[in-house]
Amino acid sequence: IIQRCQQNSSGFPVNPEARTGFEIREEYCKFDNGKQFLKYDLGIEVEQRILVLASECALQDIASYHHWACDGTFKIVLEQWFQLFSIHVQVKGSSFP
């Protein structure tokens, strides 16, 4: 309840109750510089909805570097989203998501 009140007073949208039936506002699909952040949305009414979020720089890194690590977590995402899956690229001994 506290989180929802804070979201409402801050201007952020309330967390959706399901993966379906809502559009992501344009301001959350792009970075502050106007470049696209939401690369793919499987569909508003698709029950197993998948969102792909990435910067162009991150996609270039994935294409350029040969050492990747993938991580899937269930604990930090809202229940209706099920899983957060991230790809990390190793650059000069450091890993970046």
Buried (B, 14 or more C-beta within 10 A) or exposed (E): EEEEEEEEEEEEEEEEEEBBEEEBEEEEBEEEEEEEBBBEBEEEEEEEBBEEBBBEEBEEBEEEEEEEEEEEEEEEEEEEBBEBEEBBBBEEEEEEE
